[in-house]
């Protein structure tokens, strides 16, 4: 079963930005999985991490790793 939940965070701008960035990173990793035909976390790390750190320099590295791991879990249910 899949559900869509709509949430409104008008007071929490930073939280919204974090959620949007995290979602973008998950999608970026999924796209890389599809392009390279791999679900290897190590290969994804080496192909994307340095560019992500340059682009999202203030984003916590733990969340980048979680985004990668979630993308792999989505691609390999």
N, C-alpha and C positions, 0 to 999 in steps of 0.2 A: 504494500500500500504506500502511496506517495501523497504527501500533502504539501500545499503551498501555504506558508504563513506570512502574512504581511505585518510588518512592524514599522512603527514610526518613532524615530529618535530625534525629535526637533531640538532637544537641549544638548545632545551629545555629538557635536561635530567631529571630534577626534575619533570616537567610536565608529561613526559612519565611514570616515576616511580609511580607517583600519580594515573594516569589513570589505569595502570596495577594492582596496589594494590586495587583500588576501584573495578575494574572488578572482581578480585579474591574474594573480600569480598561479592559482590553481588552473585556470584556463590556459595560461601560458605553458604550464607543464603538460597538460593534456594534449595541447597542440603539438608539442615536441614529441610526446609519445607516439602520436599518430604519424608524424613526419618521419621519425627515425625507426618506427616499428619496434620499439623497445619499451619495456616497463622496468628496466633496471634503474634503481635509485642512484647508483654510482654513476652510470652514464648520463643520466639527467642532471646530476649535480655538476659534473665536469662540463657539460654543454651549456648550462644556463646560469649557474650560480654567480660567476664573476660579472656577467652583464647585469644581472638583477641587483647585485650589490652596488654597482655604479649608478643604476637608475633609481633604486630605492635605498639610498644610503642610510636613511634614518629608520628604516623598517627593521624590526628585530630579526636576527638571523634564525632564531628558533621558530618563528612563524613562517619563514621561508622554507625551512626544512619540513614543517608540518604541512604546508601547502603542497610540497613535492610528494610527501607520503600520502596525503589524501588523494592527489591526482592519480597516483599509482593504484591505490585501492579502488578508485572509481573505474580505472581501466581494467583491473583484474579482480572482478567480484568474487 
